[in-house]
Amino acid sequence: MYLLDTNIFLAILLDQEKSAACKEFLNKNYDKVFISDFSLHSIGVILFNYNKKQVFKDFIQAA
């Protein structure tokens, strides 16, 4: 089991430098990853600050 940090998801959602490595990790370990309520909230706050409300909505629906 892995409890993932907010930054793993943000790297992917914001298409940052390490997004490919983060995607690869998630694809390999999809059935073993967890996220805290605080991390989910933090992702929402950051995406809203970047004016990416639809990205957050899509993220929530994909979970």
C-alpha positions in Angstrom: 0.0 0.0 0.0 1.1 3.5 -0.8 -0.3 6.8 0.7 0.5 9.3 -2.0 1.4 12.9 -1.6 -0.5 15.7 -3.2 2.5 16.5 -5.4 2.3 13.2 -7.2 -1.2 14.1 -8.5 -0.4 17.7 -9.1 2.6 16.8 -11.3 0.2 14.9 -13.6 -2.7 17.3 -13.4 -0.5 20.4 -14.1 1.7 18.5 -16.6 4.9 19.2 -14.7 8.4 18.0 -15.4 8.0 14.7 -13.5 4.5 13.9 -14.7 5.7 10.9 -16.8 7.3 9.2 -13.9 4.3 9.8 -11.7 1.9 8.4 -14.3 4.1 5.3 -14.7 4.1 4.8 -10.9 0.3 5.1 -10.7 -0.2 2.8 -13.7 1.9 0.1 -12.1 0.4 0.5 -8.6 -3.1 1.6 -9.2 -4.6 -1.0 -6.9 -2.3 -0.2 -4.1 -2.5 3.6 -3.8 -4.5 5.8 -1.4 -4.9 9.5 -0.8 -5.8 11.4 2.3 -8.8 13.7 2.6 -6.3 16.5 3.3 -4.4 15.8 0.0 -7.7 15.8 -1.9 -8.6 19.1 -0.4 -5.2 20.5 -1.2 -5.4 19.4 -4.8 -8.7 21.2 -5.1 -7.4 24.4 -3.6 -4.4 24.5 -5.8 -6.3 23.6 -9.0 -8.9 26.3 -8.2 -6.1 28.8 -7.7 -4.8 27.9 -11.2 -8.4 28.3 -12.5 -8.6 24.6 -13.4 -12.0 23.8 -11.9 -12.8 21.3 -14.7 -9.6 19.5 -14.1 -10.5 19.0 -10.5 -14.0 17.8 -11.4 -12.5 15.3 -13.9 -10.0 14.1 -11.3 -12.8 13.5 -8.7 -15.0 11.6 -11.2 -12.1 9.4 -12.3 -11.4 8.2 -8.8 
